[in-house]
Amino acid sequence: MKLPKILQELRYRNKLSQEKLAEKIGIHQSNISDWENGVSRPEYEHLIALADIFDVTLDELLGRDVVS
């Protein structure tokens, strides 16, 4: 699973609308829509904000397999 699907799943799981998530990050709702539809990708500082909001690592957010 890659970022668009992961982001959408995390948002649904946390019962956040695109509007509410955008508000928490300080961006426009259309940015969230574009990320979830794979039209564009979040900038680094937005990735960090998303990871913090959803309490996940950047690796988890980006769908990277982490070997322990």
C-alpha positions in Angstrom: 0.0 0.0 0.0 1.4 3.4 -0.9 0.9 6.9 0.4 -2.5 7.8 -1.2 -4.2 4.6 0.2 -2.4 4.8 3.5 -3.3 8.4 4.0 -6.9 7.8 3.2 -7.0 4.7 5.5 -5.4 6.7 8.4 -7.8 9.5 7.9 -10.9 7.2 7.9 -9.6 5.3 10.9 -9.2 8.6 12.8 -12.6 9.9 11.6 -11.1 13.0 10.0 -12.6 14.7 7.0 -10.3 16.1 4.4 -11.3 19.5 5.6 -10.4 18.8 9.2 -7.1 17.2 8.3 -6.2 20.1 6.1 -7.1 22.5 8.9 -4.8 20.7 11.3 -1.9 21.0 8.9 -2.7 24.6 7.8 -3.4 23.8 4.1 -6.3 23.8 1.7 -8.6 20.7 1.5 -7.8 20.3 -2.2 -4.2 19.4 -1.2 -5.4 16.4 0.8 -7.6 15.4 -2.1 -4.7 15.6 -4.5 -2.5 13.5 -2.2 -5.2 10.8 -1.8 -5.8 10.7 -5.6 -2.1 10.6 -6.4 -2.2 13.9 -8.3 0.6 15.4 -6.1 2.7 14.5 -3.2 3.1 16.2 0.2 6.1 18.3 0.9 8.5 17.1 3.5 7.1 19.3 6.3 3.6 18.1 5.5 4.7 14.4 5.7 6.1 15.1 9.2 2.9 16.8 10.2 0.9 13.8 8.9 3.1 11.3 10.7 2.7 13.3 14.0 -1.1 13.7 13.6 -1.6 9.9 13.0 1.2 8.9 15.4 3.0 6.8 12.8 6.6 6.8 11.5 7.5 8.3 8.2 8.3 4.8 7.0 4.8 3.6 7.9 3.2 6.6 6.3 5.1 6.0 3.1 4.4 2.3 3.1 8.0 1.2 3.4 8.7 -2.2 4.8 10.9 -1.9 7.9 13.1 -4.9 8.7 13.7 -5.5 12.4 
